[in-house]
Amino acid sequence: MGENPGFLRRYFAGIFSRRQKAMNKFVAEMRLRRHADDDILSPAVRADLDALIDEARSADPGRMKELEERYARIAPPYRHRKIRELLDLLLVVGAVAFGIRGLYFQPFRIPTSSMQPTLYGIHFMERENATNPLLGKLPQPINWLLFSARPAKLEVRTAGELDLNSFRRAGDGVSDSTAFRIGPVEYKLPGDFRKVEEYSNLELSRPYRPGEVVCDGFLSLGDHLFVERFSLYLFPLRRGDIVVFNTDGLIADNRKLSDVSGYYYIKRLVGLPGDTLKIVDNVLQVKPRGAKEFKPIYELDPVFEKLYSGKGGYQGHLNFMGHHLAEPGSEYVVPEDHYFMMGDNSQFSLDSRFFGAVPRENLVGKAWIVFWPFSRRWGRIDRVGPVDAPTGEARRGTFPVMYRQ
């Protein structure tokens, strides 16, 4: 039986095509090596390699073995070549990531309660007040991964009193925990000593009974957000923007702010250059540059309406704090190229009332999105209104509704 000429043509054409693809890949590999190592190859090696590449481009694929041997003699492969290529890739990816971080988006974690309830720092959530229906219902690793929440329950097992001398750090290197004894039994709660003291309300010289529940809830690590850094240079800042700034040169109570409470702060911009500010009956009044009358700040920008809603922890802007605007009716004129910053939780905020307006060169960027945890605040900053519940009376240094996730 005779051979099929069409089949043979296709068969040999396929072999040639595979050989040509291998040759093209070989040429691409040599070109990549030539450009990647341009700064470390000697002039003679570069010249020989260029000549080999030109020859291989038009050579018969059947000569590939010969060309590979010449390539190995001209530019021998490095030892651990794959590891080197992986490290090069990681270096490039790292450089790109750091470039994006430095020029465009920078991650931050909210450490304190000064921006509650818009943004939360490390905070305790009572189990009975937690609005998230999934909180505590999932396995603990998933509960932490989604909501940054660690269970914080203390139920007394044996009668006794709190031993103040028993407090010690019991963290695992990843997260803080504090151990202590009530009577003969040692207990452990998440958070450092000050945070545990704040949310547990433990008391000295008080007998604790077996079965007594001292606290029952969750400790969250706070909101983690991205700050975008480029719009500062493209658009003017507005009242109501939430801004991250550094504390270089800022002084509070004759001490450098960076020494007192950290290098980065996050606050809401309430006063622009040239604004005259005063607080009357817990309402911030603003007279913009060139205006003749003061107006409540919520009439100048609707974002402030929720701050005066009396709901969800919002309480307005309070008097009797700091050095500026401390007295009812006292006025402050924002200097040129400076911005007056205040926390939304103004009862517990170290802000421009204490250290004055912030110079423009201190500004880092505007808060953009909360990327973790997955709470009602997840997503674009300021996108949600207050929880539909009255702020209420102060308790444990904050407001009951503020414990809600």
Stockholm file with secondary structure:
# STOCKHOLM 1.0

chainA/1-405         MGENPGFLRRYFAGIFSRRQKAMNKFVAEMRLRRHADDDILSPAVRADLDALIDEARSADPGRMKELEERYARIAPPYRHRKIRELLDLLLVVGAVAFGIRGLYFQPFRIPTSSMQPTLYGIHFMERENATNPLLGKLPQPINWLLFSARPAKLEVRTAGELDLNSFRRAGDGVSDSTAFRIGPVEYKLPGDFRKVEEYSNLELSRPYRPGEVVCDGFLSLGDHLFVERFSLYLFPLRRGDIVVFNTDGLIADNRKLSDVSGYYYIKRLVGLPGDTLKIVDNVLQVKPRGAKEFKPIYELDPVFEKLYSGKGGYQGHLNFMGHHLAEPGSEYVVPEDHYFMMGDNSQFSLDSRFFGAVPRENLVGKAWIVFWPFSRRWGRIDRVGPVDAPTGEARRGTFPVMYRQ
#=GR chainA/1-405 SS CCCCHHHHHHHHHHHHHHHHHHHHHHHHHHHHHHHHTTTTSCHHHHHHHHHHHHHHHHSCGGGHHHHHHHHHHHSCCCTTHHHHHHHHHHHHHHHHHHHHHHHTEEEEECCSSTTTTTSCCSEEEEGGGCCCTTTTTSCHHHHHHHHCEEEEEEECCSCBCEEEEEEEECCCSSSCEEEEEETTEEEEEESCHHHHHHHHCCCSSCCBCTTCEEEEEEEECCCEEEEECSGGGTSCCCTTCEEEEECTTCEETTEEHHHHHCSEEEEEEEECTTCEEEEETTEEEEECTTCSSCEEHHHHCGGGGGGGSCBTTCCCCCSSCSSSSCSTTCCEECCTTEEEEECSSGGGCCCHHHHCCEEGGGEEEEEEEEEESCSTTCEETTCSCCCSSBCCSCBTTBCGGGGCC
#=GC SS_cons         CCCCHHHHHHHHHHHHHHHHHHHHHHHHHHHHHHHHTTTTSCHHHHHHHHHHHHHHHHSCGGGHHHHHHHHHHHSCCCTTHHHHHHHHHHHHHHHHHHHHHHHTEEEEECCSSTTTTTSCCSEEEEGGGCCCTTTTTSCHHHHHHHHCEEEEEEECCSCBCEEEEEEEECCCSSSCEEEEEETTEEEEEESCHHHHHHHHCCCSSCCBCTTCEEEEEEEECCCEEEEECSGGGTSCCCTTCEEEEECTTCEETTEEHHHHHCSEEEEEEEECTTCEEEEETTEEEEECTTCSSCEEHHHHCGGGGGGGSCBTTCCCCCSSCSSSSCSTTCCEECCTTEEEEECSSGGGCCCHHHHCCEEGGGEEEEEEEEEESCSTTCEETTCSCCCSSBCCSCBTTBCGGGGCC
//
